[in-house]
Amino acid sequence: MKTYLECIPCFFRQGLEAARMTTKDEEKQRKVLDEIAKELPKFSPESTPPEMGKKIHRIVRQVTESSDPYRKLKDKYNKIALGLFPQFKERAKKANDPLLMGIKMATAGNIIDFGISTNHIDIPEEIENILKQDFAIFNYTQFKKALDSAGEILYIADNSAEVVFDRVLVEVIVEESGKKVIYVVREKPVINDATIKDALFCGIDKVAKVISSGSDGPGTFLSSARDEFLAYFNRARLIISKGQGNYETLSGEDRPIFFLLKAKCSVIARDLGCKKGDIVLK
């Protein structure tokens, strides 16, 4: 997905929010914005927004001297989400269609996105709201066919804490099909995206092999990806891609990818062909 003009104000907002997570020094906050402004003229609109996001968060880490600005928020929401896991797992297990419920749970978890907003998220309330929604785009029949024919599933994660809700779906897949799942996280901290540390805390390593894509940006960048990830990516017959950043960086790839997300941005909603706030399995 290319970068649209509407993305530019969001770049500055996200940079400022990230800077304010780590420092109250307004000179440093201004420095972050100044450095972002320097990068924009060099940035091609044909590049994906997460490519600029990678630059923005490198600037934030450098200027504020913080390797993981969102760490406290991630720890807080990882704990909240993990506490909810048993009840949501049981709910999926008892559903008439556990796979469908697992997909809805995983999609609902996509609300835990601090690249969109750092405001407080009432996870139980938001999850219930999404579980009542119908999918705007729902390629479920194709998904089940791909799942039946796949020897292993490559599952590309998005946010920390969201990992817990991915785990509901992964456990359903493993228990119902016996398929092996490879769960992919970011190499280094960026926004509240999931890293190895988050995946292990949330316990998804109990049911999936956890690897890094090699990314230090809010998406999946094939040009700089780890060889191990690329080997799985190139041979996979089913790839589950969670969230907006992965959609932005992978939507142009000719691979068996199912994008699973909540459209939290009007630009991405337009690109998908849905409305802002819709949930999608495409």
C-alpha positions in Angstrom: 0.0 0.0 0.0 1.3 3.4 -0.9 1.5 6.5 1.4 -1.4 9.0 1.1 -1.3 12.7 2.0 -3.5 11.9 5.0 -0.7 9.9 6.4 1.6 12.8 6.8 -0.2 14.5 9.8 -0.3 11.0 11.4 3.5 10.7 11.1 4.0 13.9 13.2 1.3 12.9 15.7 2.8 9.4 16.2 6.3 10.9 16.6 5.2 13.4 19.2 3.2 10.9 21.2 6.2 8.5 21.2 8.5 11.3 22.3 6.1 12.3 25.1 6.1 8.7 26.3 9.7 9.0 27.3 10.5 12.6 28.0 8.9 15.8 29.3 11.7 17.9 27.7 9.9 20.0 25.0 13.2 20.7 23.3 13.7 17.0 22.7 10.1 16.6 21.6 10.6 19.5 19.1 13.8 17.9 17.9 11.9 14.7 17.1 9.4 16.7 15.0 12.2 18.6 13.3 14.0 15.4 12.3 10.7 13.9 11.0 10.2 17.1 8.9 13.7 16.6 7.4 12.9 13.0 6.4 9.6 13.8 4.7 11.0 15.4 1.5 13.1 12.3 0.9 10.2 9.9 1.4 8.5 8.5 -1.8 4.7 8.4 -1.7 5.0 5.0 -3.4 6.7 3.7 -0.2 4.5 2.2 2.5 3.6 4.1 5.6 5.4 1.7 7.9 8.6 2.5 6.1 8.3 6.1 7.3 7.2 4.7 10.6 10.5 2.8 10.9 12.4 6.1 10.4 10.1 8.0 12.8 10.7 5.5 15.7 14.4 5.3 15.1 14.5 9.1 15.4 12.4 8.9 18.7 14.8 6.3 20.1 17.8 8.3 19.2 16.7 11.7 20.4 15.1 10.5 23.6 17.7 7.8 24.3 15.0 5.2 25.0 15.2 1.8 23.4 11.6 0.9 24.1 9.4 4.0 24.7 6.1 2.0 25.0 7.5 -0.6 27.4 5.4 0.4 30.5 2.2 0.5 28.4 3.0 -2.9 26.9 3.7 -4.5 30.2 0.4 -3.1 31.6 -1.8 -4.4 28.8 0.1 -7.7 28.5 -0.9 -8.4 32.1 -4.5 -7.3 31.6 -4.9 -9.4 28.4 -3.3 -12.5 29.9 -5.7 -12.3 32.8 -8.6 -12.5 30.4 -7.2 -15.4 28.4 -8.9 -18.3 30.3 -12.4 -16.9 29.9 -11.9 -16.1 26.2 -10.4 -19.5 25.5 -13.3 -21.2 27.2 -15.7 -19.1 25.2 -14.1 -20.2 21.9 -14.0 -23.8 23.0 -17.8 -23.8 23.7 -18.8 -21.9 20.6 -20.8 -23.6 17.9 -17.9 -22.9 15.5 -14.7 -22.6 17.6 -12.6 -21.6 14.6 -15.0 -18.7 13.7 -15.0 -17.6 17.4 -11.2 -17.8 17.4 -11.0 -15.6 14.4 -13.3 -13.0 16.0 -11.3 -13.1 19.2 -8.1 -12.5 17.3 -9.6 -9.7 15.3 -11.0 -8.1 18.4 -7.5 -8.1 19.9 -6.4 -5.8 17.1 -7.9 -2.8 19.1 -4.8 -2.8 21.3 -2.9 -0.4 19.0 -1.0 2.5 20.4 0.1 3.7 17.0 -3.5 4.9 16.6 -4.0 6.3 20.1 -2.4 6.1 23.5 -5.7 6.6 25.2 -6.9 4.1 27.8 -8.4 1.0 26.3 -11.2 -0.9 28.2 -10.3 -4.3 26.8 -13.3 -6.3 28.0 -15.7 -3.6 26.8 -14.0 -3.2 23.4 -13.8 -6.9 22.9 -17.5 -7.4 23.5 -18.3 -4.6 21.1 -16.3 -6.2 18.3 -17.7 -9.7 19.0 -21.1 -8.2 18.2 -19.9 -6.9 14.9 -20.3 -8.7 11.5 -17.3 -8.8 9.2 -17.5 -6.3 6.4 -15.2 -8.5 4.3 -15.3 -12.2 5.3 -13.5 -14.7 3.1 -14.1 -17.5 5.6 -14.8 -20.3 3.1 -11.5 -19.6 1.3 -9.7 -19.4 4.7 -11.0 -22.9 5.7 -10.0 -24.4 2.4 -6.5 -22.9 2.8 -6.3 -24.2 6.3 -7.3 -27.7 5.2 -4.6 -27.8 2.6 -1.8 -26.1 4.5 0.9 -28.2 6.2 1.9 -25.4 8.5 0.5 -21.9 9.1 2.6 -18.7 9.2 1.0 -16.2 11.6 2.4 -12.7 11.4 1.7 -10.9 14.7 0.9 -7.2 15.2 0.7 -5.8 18.7 1.7 -6.9 22.2 -1.2 -7.9 24.4 -3.0 -8.7 21.2 -0.8 -11.8 21.3 -3.2 -13.2 23.9 -6.1 -13.1 21.5 -4.0 -14.5 18.7 -3.3 -17.4 21.1 -7.0 -18.2 21.4 -7.1 -18.6 17.6 -3.8 -20.5 17.4 -4.9 -22.9 20.1 -8.2 -23.6 18.3 -6.2 -24.3 15.0 -3.7 -26.6 16.7 -6.4 -28.5 18.7 -8.7 -28.9 15.8 -6.3 -29.6 13.0 -3.0 -30.5 14.5 -1.3 -28.1 12.2 2.0 -26.5 13.1 1.9 -22.7 13.6 4.9 -20.4 13.2 4.3 -17.1 15.1 6.2 -14.1 13.8 7.1 -11.0 15.8 9.2 -7.9 15.4 13.0 -8.0 15.9 13.1 -4.8 18.0 10.6 -2.7 19.9 8.6 -0.3 17.8 5.4 1.4 19.1 3.6 -1.5 21.0 4.2 -4.1 18.4 4.9 -7.6 19.7 8.5 -8.8 20.2 9.9 -12.1 21.4 9.6 -10.9 25.0 5.9 -10.1 24.6 5.2 -13.4 22.9 6.8 -15.4 25.6 5.1 -13.4 28.4 1.7 -14.1 26.7 2.5 -17.8 26.5 2.0 -18.3 22.8 5.2 -20.3 22.6 3.3 -23.1 24.4 1.4 -23.7 21.1 3.5 -22.2 18.3 7.1 -21.7 17.3 8.0 -18.1 17.8 10.4 -16.4 15.4 11.4 -12.8 14.5 10.8 -11.4 11.0 13.9 -9.2 11.5 11.8 -6.0 11.4 12.4 -2.9 13.6 9.5 -1.1 12.0 5.7 -1.3 12.4 5.3 -3.8 9.5 6.9 -6.7 7.7 9.7 -5.6 5.4 10.7 -8.5 3.1 13.7 -6.7 1.7 15.4 -6.8 5.1 13.7 -9.9 6.6 15.6 -12.7 8.3 16.4 -15.8 6.2 14.5 -18.0 8.5 11.3 -16.0 8.2 11.6 -15.7 4.4 12.0 -19.5 4.1 8.6 -19.9 5.9 7.0 -17.1 4.0 8.0 -18.3 0.6 6.8 -21.9 1.1 3.7 -21.2 3.2 0.3 -22.2 1.8 -1.5 -20.2 4.5 -0.3 -16.9 5.9 -2.3 -15.0 8.6 -1.4 -11.4 8.6 -2.6 -9.4 11.6 -3.2 -5.7 11.8 -2.8 -2.6 9.7 1.0 -2.3 9.5 1.3 -5.8 8.1 -1.5 -5.1 5.6 0.3 -1.9 4.5 3.6 -3.7 3.8 2.2 -7.0 2.5 -1.0 -6.2 0.6 0.9 -6.1 -2.7 2.5 -9.5 -2.3 1.3 -12.5 -4.4 1.1 -15.0 -1.6 -1.7 -16.9 0.1 -2.2 -14.2 2.7 -5.4 -13.6 4.8 -5.4 -10.2 6.3 -7.2 -10.1 9.7 -7.7 -6.7 11.2 -9.9 -3.9 12.4 -9.8 -0.9 10.0 -8.9 1.9 12.5 -7.8 4.4 9.8 -9.9 5.9 7.0 -7.0 5.6 4.5 -6.6 1.8 5.2 -10.4 1.3 5.1 -10.6 3.0 1.7 -7.7 0.8 0.4 -9.5 -2.3 1.7 -12.8 -1.3 0.4 -14.6 -1.0 3.7 -15.5 1.6 6.3 -13.4 2.9 9.3 -14.3 0.7 12.3 -15.1 -2.4 10.1 -13.5 -5.8 10.9 -12.1 -7.8 8.0 -10.9 -11.2 7.0 -9.7 -10.7 3.4 
